[in-house]
Amino acid sequence: MKTAILATLAATAAAFAPAQVAKTTTALNAFETELGAQPPLGFFDPLGLLDSADQERFDRLRYVEIKHG
């Protein structure tokens, strides 16, 4: 009985322990200094349109966004 209570307490304590978060880098760090990248989000690309884009593609998409609103 005591081991069951002890196991329950250990499981409960583990449930509230902070999760380990790995630090990863992405290709989006190349656009972190662009106009519009603000903390805390930084460069925000929710659709992933620029995951494998270069500066030319970024400039084209920005031009189209400004042109069409």
PDB file of N, CA, C, O and CB in Angstrom:
ATOM      1  N   MET A   1       0.816  -1.187   0.000  1.00  0.00           N
ATOM      2  CA  MET A   1       0.000   0.000   0.000  1.00  0.00           C
ATOM      3  C   MET A   1       0.873   1.269   0.000  1.00  0.00           C
ATOM      4  O   MET A   1       0.588   2.250  -0.687  1.00  0.00           O
ATOM      5  CB  MET A   1      -0.936  -0.012   1.207  1.00  0.00           C
ATOM      6  N   LYS A   2       1.937   1.202   0.795  1.00  0.00           N
ATOM      7  CA  LYS A   2       2.822   2.361   0.867  1.00  0.00           C
ATOM      8  C   LYS A   2       3.511   2.605  -0.467  1.00  0.00           C
ATOM      9  O   LYS A   2       3.714   3.755  -0.856  1.00  0.00           O
ATOM     10  CB  LYS A   2       3.864   2.172   1.968  1.00  0.00           C
ATOM     11  N   THR A   3       3.872   1.537  -1.173  1.00  0.00           N
ATOM     12  CA  THR A   3       4.542   1.714  -2.463  1.00  0.00           C
ATOM     13  C   THR A   3       3.594   2.311  -3.489  1.00  0.00           C
ATOM     14  O   THR A   3       4.027   3.077  -4.350  1.00  0.00           O
ATOM     15  CB  THR A   3       5.091   0.378  -2.972  1.00  0.00           C
ATOM     16  N   ALA A   4       2.314   1.981  -3.417  1.00  0.00           N
ATOM     17  CA  ALA A   4       1.337   2.551  -4.339  1.00  0.00           C
ATOM     18  C   ALA A   4       1.186   4.047  -4.100  1.00  0.00           C
ATOM     19  O   ALA A   4       1.105   4.824  -5.051  1.00  0.00           O
ATOM     20  CB  ALA A   4      -0.019   1.848  -4.190  1.00  0.00           C
ATOM     21  N   ILE A   5       1.149   4.445  -2.858  1.00  0.00           N
ATOM     22  CA  ILE A   5       1.041   5.864  -2.522  1.00  0.00           C
ATOM     23  C   ILE A   5       2.314   6.598  -2.944  1.00  0.00           C
ATOM     24  O   ILE A   5       2.249   7.703  -3.483  1.00  0.00           O
ATOM     25  CB  ILE A   5       0.785   6.050  -1.005  1.00  0.00           C
ATOM     26  N   LEU A   6       3.453   5.988  -2.701  1.00  0.00           N
ATOM     27  CA  LEU A   6       4.726   6.602  -3.084  1.00  0.00           C
ATOM     28  C   LEU A   6       4.833   6.746  -4.602  1.00  0.00           C
ATOM     29  O   LEU A   6       5.309   7.767  -5.099  1.00  0.00           O
ATOM     30  CB  LEU A   6       5.902   5.770  -2.549  1.00  0.00           C
ATOM     31  N   ALA A   7       4.393   5.733  -5.332  1.00  0.00           N
ATOM     32  CA  ALA A   7       4.421   5.791  -6.797  1.00  0.00           C
ATOM     33  C   ALA A   7       3.488   6.882  -7.318  1.00  0.00           C
ATOM     34  O   ALA A   7       3.823   7.580  -8.275  1.00  0.00           O
ATOM     35  CB  ALA A   7       4.028   4.429  -7.397  1.00  0.00           C
ATOM     36  N   THR A   8       2.326   7.030  -6.695  1.00  0.00           N
ATOM     37  CA  THR A   8       1.381   8.073  -7.093  1.00  0.00           C
ATOM     38  C   THR A   8       1.966   9.460  -6.847  1.00  0.00           C
ATOM     39  O   THR A   8       1.826  10.352  -7.684  1.00  0.00           O
ATOM     40  CB  THR A   8       0.057   7.915  -6.333  1.00  0.00           C
ATOM     41  N   LEU A   9       2.615   9.643  -5.711  1.00  0.00           N
ATOM     42  CA  LEU A   9       3.235  10.933  -5.418  1.00  0.00           C
ATOM     43  C   LEU A   9       4.366  11.260  -6.400  1.00  0.00           C
ATOM     44  O   LEU A   9       4.519  12.408  -6.817  1.00  0.00           O
ATOM     45  CB  LEU A   9       3.770  10.940  -3.987  1.00  0.00           C
ATOM     46  N   ALA A  10       5.148  10.256  -6.762  1.00  0.00           N
ATOM     47  CA  ALA A  10       6.243  10.464  -7.713  1.00  0.00           C
ATOM     48  C   ALA A  10       5.702  10.824  -9.093  1.00  0.00           C
ATOM     49  O   ALA A  10       6.252  11.693  -9.770  1.00  0.00           O
ATOM     50  CB  ALA A  10       7.125   9.208  -7.801  1.00  0.00           C
ATOM     51  N   ALA A  11       4.626  10.158  -9.510  1.00  0.00           N
ATOM     52  CA  ALA A  11       4.027  10.458 -10.815  1.00  0.00           C
ATOM     53  C   ALA A  11       3.426  11.859 -10.829  1.00  0.00           C
ATOM     54  O   ALA A  11       3.518  12.571 -11.829  1.00  0.00           O
ATOM     55  CB  ALA A  11       2.948   9.418 -11.164  1.00  0.00           C
ATOM     56  N   THR A  12       2.819  12.246  -9.729  1.00  0.00           N
ATOM     57  CA  THR A  12       2.233  13.584  -9.643  1.00  0.00           C
ATOM     58  C   THR A  12       3.322  14.654  -9.705  1.00  0.00           C
ATOM     59  O   THR A  12       3.152  15.674 -10.373  1.00  0.00           O
ATOM     60  CB  THR A  12       1.413  13.732  -8.347  1.00  0.00           C
ATOM     61  N   ALA A  13       4.419  14.429  -9.024  1.00  0.00           N
ATOM     62  CA  ALA A  13       5.517  15.398  -9.034  1.00  0.00           C
ATOM     63  C   ALA A  13       6.143  15.496 -10.420  1.00  0.00           C
ATOM     64  O   ALA A  13       6.536  16.583 -10.841  1.00  0.00           O
ATOM     65  CB  ALA A  13       6.584  15.013  -8.000  1.00  0.00           C
ATOM     66  N   ALA A  14       6.240  14.388 -11.128  1.00  0.00           N
ATOM     67  CA  ALA A  14       6.828  14.392 -12.469  1.00  0.00           C
ATOM     68  C   ALA A  14       5.934  15.128 -13.464  1.00  0.00           C
ATOM     69  O   ALA A  14       6.421  15.680 -14.451  1.00  0.00           O
ATOM     70  CB  ALA A  14       7.072  12.956 -12.946  1.00  0.00           C
ATOM     71  N   ALA A  15       4.638  15.136 -13.206  1.00  0.00           N
ATOM     72  CA  ALA A  15       3.713  15.798 -14.123  1.00  0.00           C
ATOM     73  C   ALA A  15       3.893  17.309 -14.132  1.00  0.00           C
ATOM     74  O   ALA A  15       3.593  17.964 -15.131  1.00  0.00           O
ATOM     75  CB  ALA A  15       2.286  15.459 -13.755  1.00  0.00           C
ATOM     76  N   PHE A  16       4.381  17.867 -13.030  1.00  0.00           N
ATOM     77  CA  PHE A  16       4.541  19.311 -12.935  1.00  0.00           C
ATOM     78  C   PHE A  16       5.977  19.775 -13.120  1.00  0.00           C
ATOM     79  O   PHE A  16       6.267  20.956 -12.932  1.00  0.00           O
ATOM     80  CB  PHE A  16       4.037  19.783 -11.616  1.00  0.00           C
ATOM     81  N   ALA A  17       6.868  18.887 -13.479  1.00  0.00           N
ATOM     82  CA  ALA A  17       8.262  19.254 -13.722  1.00  0.00           C
ATOM     83  C   ALA A  17       8.359  19.962 -15.075  1.00  0.00           C
ATOM     84  O   ALA A  17       7.632  19.606 -16.002  1.00  0.00           O
ATOM     85  CB  ALA A  17       9.191  17.996 -13.682  1.00  0.00           C
ATOM     86  N   PRO A  18       9.235  20.948 -15.205  1.00  0.00           N
ATOM     87  CA  PRO A  18       9.361  21.645 -16.486  1.00  0.00           C
ATOM     88  C   PRO A  18       9.937  20.717 -17.560  1.00  0.00           C
ATOM     89  O   PRO A  18      10.824  19.906 -17.294  1.00  0.00           O
ATOM     90  CB  PRO A  18      10.251  22.894 -16.330  1.00  0.00           C
ATOM     91  N   ALA A  19       9.420  20.857 -18.755  1.00  0.00           N
ATOM     92  CA  ALA A  19       9.873  20.038 -19.873  1.00  0.00           C
ATOM     93  C   ALA A  19      11.191  20.582 -20.415  1.00  0.00           C
ATOM     94  O   ALA A  19      11.420  21.791 -20.392  1.00  0.00           O
ATOM     95  CB  ALA A  19       8.806  19.995 -20.986  1.00  0.00           C
ATOM     96  N   GLN A  20      12.039  19.715 -20.890  1.00  0.00           N
ATOM     97  CA  GLN A  20      13.299  20.115 -21.498  1.00  0.00           C
ATOM     98  C   GLN A  20      13.030  20.586 -22.924  1.00  0.00           C
ATOM     99  O   GLN A  20      12.398  19.876 -23.706  1.00  0.00           O
ATOM    100  CB  GLN A  20      14.325  18.945 -21.482  1.00  0.00           C
ATOM    101  N   VAL A  21      13.506  21.777 -23.259  1.00  0.00           N
ATOM    102  CA  VAL A  21      13.294  22.353 -24.573  1.00  0.00           C
ATOM    103  C   VAL A  21      14.648  22.463 -25.270  1.00  0.00           C
ATOM    104  O   VAL A  21      15.585  23.061 -24.741  1.00  0.00           O
ATOM    105  CB  VAL A  21      12.590  23.743 -24.475  1.00  0.00           C
ATOM    106  N   ALA A  22      14.734  21.885 -26.450  1.00  0.00           N
ATOM    107  CA  ALA A  22      15.978  21.945 -27.211  1.00  0.00           C
ATOM    108  C   ALA A  22      16.027  23.257 -27.997  1.00  0.00           C
ATOM    109  O   ALA A  22      15.013  23.712 -28.528  1.00  0.00           O
ATOM    110  CB  ALA A  22      16.103  20.722 -28.168  1.00  0.00           C
ATOM    111  N   LYS A  23      17.184  23.841 -28.063  1.00  0.00           N
ATOM    112  CA  LYS A  23      17.374  25.070 -28.813  1.00  0.00           C
ATOM    113  C   LYS A  23      17.717  24.711 -30.258  1.00  0.00           C
ATOM    114  O   LYS A  23      18.718  24.039 -30.508  1.00  0.00           O
ATOM    115  CB  LYS A  23      18.488  25.953 -28.172  1.00  0.00           C
ATOM    116  N   THR A  24      16.904  25.150 -31.198  1.00  0.00           N
ATOM    117  CA  THR A  24      17.152  24.848 -32.603  1.00  0.00           C
ATOM    118  C   THR A  24      17.284  26.143 -33.383  1.00  0.00           C
ATOM    119  O   THR A  24      16.728  27.171 -32.994  1.00  0.00           O
ATOM    120  CB  THR A  24      16.025  23.970 -33.190  1.00  0.00           C
ATOM    121  N   THR A  25      18.009  26.092 -34.467  1.00  0.00           N
ATOM    122  CA  THR A  25      18.125  27.242 -35.345  1.00  0.00           C
ATOM    123  C   THR A  25      17.471  26.898 -36.669  1.00  0.00           C
ATOM    124  O   THR A  25      17.419  25.735 -37.070  1.00  0.00           O
ATOM    125  CB  THR A  25      19.609  27.657 -35.544  1.00  0.00           C
ATOM    126  N   THR A  26      16.977  27.915 -37.334  1.00  0.00           N
ATOM    127  CA  THR A  26      16.323  27.710 -38.623  1.00  0.00           C
ATOM    128  C   THR A  26      16.924  28.644 -39.648  1.00  0.00           C
ATOM    129  O   THR A  26      17.728  29.519 -39.325  1.00  0.00           O
ATOM    130  CB  THR A  26      14.803  27.932 -38.517  1.00  0.00           C
ATOM    131  N   ALA A  27      16.525  28.444 -40.873  1.00  0.00           N
ATOM    132  CA  ALA A  27      16.985  29.313 -41.948  1.00  0.00           C
ATOM    133  C   ALA A  27      16.369  30.702 -41.838  1.00  0.00           C
ATOM    134  O   ALA A  27      16.853  31.643 -42.468  1.00  0.00           O
ATOM    135  CB  ALA A  27      16.654  28.701 -43.301  1.00  0.00           C
ATOM    136  N   LEU A  28      15.312  30.842 -41.049  1.00  0.00           N
ATOM    137  CA  LEU A  28      14.648  32.131 -40.916  1.00  0.00           C
ATOM    138  C   LEU A  28      15.505  33.149 -40.189  1.00  0.00           C
ATOM    139  O   LEU A  28      15.201  34.342 -40.228  1.00  0.00           O
ATOM    140  CB  LEU A  28      13.342  31.966 -40.196  1.00  0.00           C
ATOM    141  N   ASN A  29      16.558  32.716 -39.532  1.00  0.00           N
ATOM    142  CA  ASN A  29      17.444  33.660 -38.850  1.00  0.00           C
ATOM    143  C   ASN A  29      18.078  34.630 -39.834  1.00  0.00           C
ATOM    144  O   ASN A  29      18.562  35.686 -39.424  1.00  0.00           O
ATOM    145  CB  ASN A  29      18.532  32.911 -38.083  1.00  0.00           C
ATOM    146  N   ALA A  30      18.088  34.302 -41.114  1.00  0.00           N
ATOM    147  CA  ALA A  30      18.663  35.188 -42.115  1.00  0.00           C
ATOM    148  C   ALA A  30      17.826  36.452 -42.270  1.00  0.00           C
ATOM    149  O   ALA A  30      18.348  37.480 -42.701  1.00  0.00           O
ATOM    150  CB  ALA A  30      18.784  34.469 -43.454  1.00  0.00           C
ATOM    151  N   PHE A  31      16.548  36.399 -41.931  1.00  0.00           N
ATOM    152  CA  PHE A  31      15.654  37.541 -42.109  1.00  0.00           C
ATOM    153  C   PHE A  31      15.306  38.223 -40.794  1.00  0.00           C
ATOM    154  O   PHE A  31      14.380  39.033 -40.755  1.00  0.00           O
ATOM    155  CB  PHE A  31      14.388  37.100 -42.798  1.00  0.00           C
ATOM    156  N   GLU A  32      16.026  37.916 -39.710  1.00  0.00           N
ATOM    157  CA  GLU A  32      15.727  38.482 -38.401  1.00  0.00           C
ATOM    158  C   GLU A  32      15.979  39.985 -38.341  1.00  0.00           C
ATOM    159  O   GLU A  32      15.391  40.666 -37.500  1.00  0.00           O
ATOM    160  CB  GLU A  32      16.547  37.788 -37.344  1.00  0.00           C
ATOM    161  N   THR A  33      16.828  40.516 -39.197  1.00  0.00           N
ATOM    162  CA  THR A  33      17.139  41.946 -39.143  1.00  0.00           C
ATOM    163  C   THR A  33      16.295  42.769 -40.106  1.00  0.00           C
ATOM    164  O   THR A  33      16.484  43.982 -40.199  1.00  0.00           O
ATOM    165  CB  THR A  33      18.601  42.165 -39.445  1.00  0.00           C
ATOM    166  N   GLU A  34      15.384  42.152 -40.814  1.00  0.00           N
ATOM    167  CA  GLU A  34      14.547  42.866 -41.781  1.00  0.00           C
ATOM    168  C   GLU A  34      13.524  43.749 -41.071  1.00  0.00           C
ATOM    169  O   GLU A  34      13.177  43.513 -39.914  1.00  0.00           O
ATOM    170  CB  GLU A  34      13.831  41.872 -42.709  1.00  0.00           C
ATOM    171  N   LEU A  35      13.056  44.755 -41.776  1.00  0.00           N
ATOM    172  CA  LEU A  35      12.043  45.650 -41.263  1.00  0.00           C
ATOM    173  C   LEU A  35      10.764  44.862 -40.987  1.00  0.00           C
ATOM    174  O   LEU A  35      10.284  44.134 -41.856  1.00  0.00           O
ATOM    175  CB  LEU A  35      11.779  46.805 -42.254  1.00  0.00           C
ATOM    176  N   GLY A  36      10.219  45.002 -39.798  1.00  0.00           N
ATOM    177  CA  GLY A  36       9.001  44.284 -39.432  1.00  0.00           C
ATOM    178  C   GLY A  36       9.241  43.113 -38.511  1.00  0.00           C
ATOM    179  O   GLY A  36       8.285  42.605 -37.924  1.00  0.00           O
ATOM    180  N   ALA A  37      10.455  42.664 -38.359  1.00  0.00           N
ATOM    181  CA  ALA A  37      10.776  41.583 -37.425  1.00  0.00           C
ATOM    182  C   ALA A  37      10.889  42.191 -36.034  1.00  0.00           C
ATOM    183  O   ALA A  37      11.834  42.927 -35.747  1.00  0.00           O
ATOM    184  CB  ALA A  37      12.105  40.839 -37.831  1.00  0.00           C
ATOM    185  N   GLN A  38       9.921  41.882 -35.167  1.00  0.00           N
ATOM    186  CA  GLN A  38       9.867  42.500 -33.849  1.00  0.00           C
ATOM    187  C   GLN A  38       9.825  41.441 -32.761  1.00  0.00           C
ATOM    188  O   GLN A  38       9.278  40.358 -32.966  1.00  0.00           O
ATOM    189  CB  GLN A  38       8.655  43.421 -33.735  1.00  0.00           C
ATOM    190  N   PRO A  39      10.400  41.748 -31.610  1.00  0.00           N
ATOM    191  CA  PRO A  39      10.310  40.821 -30.490  1.00  0.00           C
ATOM    192  C   PRO A  39       8.873  40.755 -29.986  1.00  0.00           C
ATOM    193  O   PRO A  39       8.175  41.758 -30.132  1.00  0.00           O
ATOM    194  CB  PRO A  39      11.263  41.241 -29.353  1.00  0.00           C
ATOM    195  N   PRO A  40       8.394  39.728 -29.439  1.00  0.00           N
ATOM    196  CA  PRO A  40       9.065  38.486 -29.105  1.00  0.00           C
ATOM    197  C   PRO A  40       9.033  37.464 -30.236  1.00  0.00           C
ATOM    198  O   PRO A  40       9.694  36.431 -30.136  1.00  0.00           O
ATOM    199  CB  PRO A  40       8.447  37.897 -27.882  1.00  0.00           C
ATOM    200  N   LEU A  41       8.288  37.720 -31.304  1.00  0.00           N
ATOM    201  CA  LEU A  41       8.174  36.732 -32.382  1.00  0.00           C
ATOM    202  C   LEU A  41       9.364  36.741 -33.316  1.00  0.00           C
ATOM    203  O   LEU A  41       9.736  35.697 -33.852  1.00  0.00           O
ATOM    204  CB  LEU A  41       6.922  36.975 -33.174  1.00  0.00           C
ATOM    205  N   GLY A  42       9.958  37.880 -33.518  1.00  0.00           N
ATOM    206  CA  GLY A  42      11.029  37.964 -34.500  1.00  0.00           C
ATOM    207  C   GLY A  42      10.432  37.936 -35.892  1.00  0.00           C
ATOM    208  O   GLY A  42       9.406  38.567 -36.144  1.00  0.00           O
ATOM    209  N   PHE A  43      11.055  37.221 -36.781  1.00  0.00           N
ATOM    210  CA  PHE A  43      10.536  37.093 -38.139  1.00  0.00           C
ATOM    211  C   PHE A  43       9.416  36.066 -38.133  1.00  0.00           C
ATOM    212  O   PHE A  43       9.648  34.906 -37.790  1.00  0.00           O
ATOM    213  CB  PHE A  43      11.659  36.687 -39.141  1.00  0.00           C
ATOM    214  N   PHE A  44       8.199  36.469 -38.509  1.00  0.00           N
ATOM    215  CA  PHE A  44       7.010  35.630 -38.401  1.00  0.00           C
ATOM    216  C   PHE A  44       6.608  35.130 -39.778  1.00  0.00           C
ATOM    217  O   PHE A  44       6.193  35.919 -40.626  1.00  0.00           O
ATOM    218  CB  PHE A  44       5.847  36.403 -37.746  1.00  0.00           C
ATOM    219  N   ASP A  45       6.725  33.835 -40.009  1.00  0.00           N
ATOM    220  CA  ASP A  45       6.365  33.206 -41.275  1.00  0.00           C
ATOM    221  C   ASP A  45       5.526  31.957 -40.969  1.00  0.00           C
ATOM    222  O   ASP A  45       6.048  30.844 -41.032  1.00  0.00           O
ATOM    223  CB  ASP A  45       7.647  32.840 -42.113  1.00  0.00           C
ATOM    224  N   PRO A  46       4.237  32.121 -40.641  1.00  0.00           N
ATOM    225  CA  PRO A  46       3.433  30.984 -40.202  1.00  0.00           C
ATOM    226  C   PRO A  46       3.169  29.959 -41.294  1.00  0.00           C
ATOM    227  O   PRO A  46       2.952  28.789 -40.980  1.00  0.00           O
ATOM    228  CB  PRO A  46       2.134  31.472 -39.667  1.00  0.00           C
ATOM    229  N   LEU A  47       3.178  30.348 -42.555  1.00  0.00           N
ATOM    230  CA  LEU A  47       2.910  29.402 -43.641  1.00  0.00           C
ATOM    231  C   LEU A  47       4.175  28.721 -44.145  1.00  0.00           C
ATOM    232  O   LEU A  47       4.094  27.777 -44.931  1.00  0.00           O
ATOM    233  CB  LEU A  47       2.228  30.112 -44.789  1.00  0.00           C
ATOM    234  N   GLY A  48       5.314  29.173 -43.716  1.00  0.00           N
ATOM    235  CA  GLY A  48       6.571  28.565 -44.139  1.00  0.00           C
ATOM    236  C   GLY A  48       6.925  28.870 -45.584  1.00  0.00           C
ATOM    237  O   GLY A  48       7.578  28.062 -46.244  1.00  0.00           O
ATOM    238  N   LEU A  49       6.506  30.020 -46.084  1.00  0.00           N
ATOM    239  CA  LEU A  49       6.781  30.379 -47.474  1.00  0.00           C
ATOM    240  C   LEU A  49       8.260  30.631 -47.733  1.00  0.00           C
ATOM    241  O   LEU A  49       8.723  30.505 -48.867  1.00  0.00           O
ATOM    242  CB  LEU A  49       5.989  31.603 -47.855  1.00  0.00           C
ATOM    243  N   LEU A  50       8.998  30.983 -46.694  1.00  0.00           N
ATOM    244  CA  LEU A  50      10.409  31.331 -46.871  1.00  0.00           C
ATOM    245  C   LEU A  50      11.351  30.328 -46.210  1.00  0.00           C
ATOM    246  O   LEU A  50      12.481  30.676 -45.870  1.00  0.00           O
ATOM    247  CB  LEU A  50      10.670  32.711 -46.312  1.00  0.00           C
ATOM    248  N   ASP A  51      10.901  29.095 -46.025  1.00  0.00           N
ATOM    249  CA  ASP A  51      11.755  28.095 -45.383  1.00  0.00           C
ATOM    250  C   ASP A  51      13.033  27.849 -46.169  1.00  0.00           C
ATOM    251  O   ASP A  51      14.100  27.694 -45.575  1.00  0.00           O
ATOM    252  CB  ASP A  51      10.999  26.790 -45.216  1.00  0.00           C
ATOM    253  N   SER A  52      12.945  27.810 -47.473  1.00  0.00           N
ATOM    254  CA  SER A  52      14.141  27.567 -48.286  1.00  0.00           C
ATOM    255  C   SER A  52      14.352  28.703 -49.289  1.00  0.00           C
ATOM    256  O   SER A  52      14.788  28.470 -50.416  1.00  0.00           O
ATOM    257  CB  SER A  52      14.026  26.216 -49.027  1.00  0.00           C
ATOM    258  N   ALA A  53      14.043  29.921 -48.874  1.00  0.00           N
ATOM    259  CA  ALA A  53      14.136  31.060 -49.779  1.00  0.00           C
ATOM    260  C   ALA A  53      15.439  31.819 -49.586  1.00  0.00           C
ATOM    261  O   ALA A  53      16.058  31.766 -48.523  1.00  0.00           O
ATOM    262  CB  ALA A  53      12.957  31.995 -49.574  1.00  0.00           C
ATOM    263  N   ASP A  54      15.836  32.515 -50.623  1.00  0.00           N
ATOM    264  CA  ASP A  54      17.004  33.370 -50.536  1.00  0.00           C
ATOM    265  C   ASP A  54      16.547  34.829 -50.442  1.00  0.00           C
ATOM    266  O   ASP A  54      15.347  35.098 -50.381  1.00  0.00           O
ATOM    267  CB  ASP A  54      17.941  33.154 -51.758  1.00  0.00           C
ATOM    268  N   GLN A  55      17.473  35.746 -50.431  1.00  0.00           N
ATOM    269  CA  GLN A  55      17.154  37.161 -50.275  1.00  0.00           C
ATOM    270  C   GLN A  55      16.320  37.672 -51.445  1.00  0.00           C
ATOM    271  O   GLN A  55      15.438  38.509 -51.251  1.00  0.00           O
ATOM    272  CB  GLN A  55      18.435  37.982 -50.146  1.00  0.00           C
ATOM    273  N   GLU A  56      16.582  37.187 -52.650  1.00  0.00           N
ATOM    274  CA  GLU A  56      15.834  37.624 -53.830  1.00  0.00           C
ATOM    275  C   GLU A  56      14.352  37.252 -53.706  1.00  0.00           C
ATOM    276  O   GLU A  56      13.482  38.066 -54.012  1.00  0.00           O
ATOM    277  CB  GLU A  56      16.434  37.000 -55.108  1.00  0.00           C
ATOM    278  N   ARG A  57      14.069  36.040 -53.264  1.00  0.00           N
ATOM    279  CA  ARG A  57      12.681  35.588 -53.079  1.00  0.00           C
ATOM    280  C   ARG A  57      11.997  36.403 -51.976  1.00  0.00           C
ATOM    281  O   ARG A  57      10.833  36.780 -52.112  1.00  0.00           O
ATOM    282  CB  ARG A  57      12.641  34.072 -52.729  1.00  0.00           C
ATOM    283  N   PHE A  58      12.713  36.670 -50.901  1.00  0.00           N
ATOM    284  CA  PHE A  58      12.173  37.484 -49.813  1.00  0.00           C
ATOM    285  C   PHE A  58      11.815  38.874 -50.311  1.00  0.00           C
ATOM    286  O   PHE A  58      10.735  39.380 -50.006  1.00  0.00           O
ATOM    287  CB  PHE A  58      13.177  37.577 -48.656  1.00  0.00           C
ATOM    288  N   ASP A  59      12.710  39.503 -51.076  1.00  0.00           N
ATOM    289  CA  ASP A  59      12.458  40.844 -51.592  1.00  0.00           C
ATOM    290  C   ASP A  59      11.259  40.852 -52.537  1.00  0.00           C
ATOM    291  O   ASP A  59      10.463  41.790 -52.512  1.00  0.00           O
ATOM    292  CB  ASP A  59      13.698  41.379 -52.309  1.00  0.00           C
ATOM    293  N   ARG A  60      11.122  39.824 -53.365  1.00  0.00           N
ATOM    294  CA  ARG A  60       9.984  39.727 -54.294  1.00  0.00           C
ATOM    295  C   ARG A  60       8.665  39.612 -53.527  1.00  0.00           C
ATOM    296  O   ARG A  60       7.701  40.305 -53.853  1.00  0.00           O
ATOM    297  CB  ARG A  60      10.157  38.510 -55.238  1.00  0.00           C
ATOM    298  N   LEU A  61       8.613  38.758 -52.526  1.00  0.00           N
ATOM    299  CA  LEU A  61       7.391  38.607 -51.747  1.00  0.00           C
ATOM    300  C   LEU A  61       7.051  39.880 -50.977  1.00  0.00           C
ATOM    301  O   LEU A  61       5.879  40.226 -50.835  1.00  0.00           O
ATOM    302  CB  LEU A  61       7.525  37.439 -50.785  1.00  0.00           C
ATOM    303  N   ARG A  62       8.066  40.571 -50.482  1.00  0.00           N
ATOM    304  CA  ARG A  62       7.820  41.827 -49.773  1.00  0.00           C
ATOM    305  C   ARG A  62       7.281  42.884 -50.743  1.00  0.00           C
ATOM    306  O   ARG A  62       6.372  43.638 -50.396  1.00  0.00           O
ATOM    307  CB  ARG A  62       9.118  42.330 -49.088  1.00  0.00           C
ATOM    308  N   TYR A  63       7.837  42.939 -51.950  1.00  0.00           N
ATOM    309  CA  TYR A  63       7.366  43.889 -52.955  1.00  0.00           C
ATOM    310  C   TYR A  63       5.904  43.622 -53.299  1.00  0.00           C
ATOM    311  O   TYR A  63       5.108  44.559 -53.368  1.00  0.00           O
ATOM    312  CB  TYR A  63       8.237  43.813 -54.222  1.00  0.00           C
ATOM    313  N   VAL A  64       5.540  42.366 -53.515  1.00  0.00           N
ATOM    314  CA  VAL A  64       4.167  42.018 -53.851  1.00  0.00           C
ATOM    315  C   VAL A  64       3.219  42.327 -52.690  1.00  0.00           C
ATOM    316  O   VAL A  64       2.094  42.778 -52.905  1.00  0.00           O
ATOM    317  CB  VAL A  64       4.075  40.537 -54.230  1.00  0.00           C
ATOM    318  N   GLU A  65       3.668  42.087 -51.481  1.00  0.00           N
ATOM    319  CA  GLU A  65       2.842  42.377 -50.302  1.00  0.00           C
ATOM    320  C   GLU A  65       2.580  43.880 -50.176  1.00  0.00           C
ATOM    321  O   GLU A  65       1.459  44.292 -49.876  1.00  0.00           O
ATOM    322  CB  GLU A  65       3.525  41.847 -49.020  1.00  0.00           C
ATOM    323  N   ILE A  66       3.592  44.685 -50.399  1.00  0.00           N
ATOM    324  CA  ILE A  66       3.422  46.136 -50.312  1.00  0.00           C
ATOM    325  C   ILE A  66       2.527  46.640 -51.458  1.00  0.00           C
ATOM    326  O   ILE A  66       1.689  47.520 -51.262  1.00  0.00           O
ATOM    327  CB  ILE A  66       4.803  46.848 -50.349  1.00  0.00           C
ATOM    328  N   LYS A  67       2.715  46.079 -52.629  1.00  0.00           N
ATOM    329  CA  LYS A  67       1.936  46.513 -53.797  1.00  0.00           C
ATOM    330  C   LYS A  67       0.452  46.206 -53.631  1.00  0.00           C
ATOM    331  O   LYS A  67      -0.399  47.044 -53.933  1.00  0.00           O
ATOM    332  CB  LYS A  67       2.462  45.840 -55.064  1.00  0.00           C
ATOM    333  N   HIS A  68       0.147  45.018 -53.156  1.00  0.00           N
ATOM    334  CA  HIS A  68      -1.253  44.580 -53.095  1.00  0.00           C
ATOM    335  C   HIS A  68      -1.890  44.734 -51.720  1.00  0.00           C
ATOM    336  O   HIS A  68      -3.085  44.484 -51.562  1.00  0.00           O
ATOM    337  CB  HIS A  68      -1.347  43.148 -53.516  1.00  0.00           C
ATOM    338  N   GLY A  69      -1.123  45.134 -50.747  1.00  0.00           N
ATOM    339  CA  GLY A  69      -1.666  45.409 -49.417  1.00  0.00           C
ATOM    340  C   GLY A  69      -1.842  44.256 -48.581  1.00  0.00           C
ATOM    341  O   GLY A  69      -2.292  44.381 -47.443  1.00  0.00           O
TER     342      GLY A  69
END
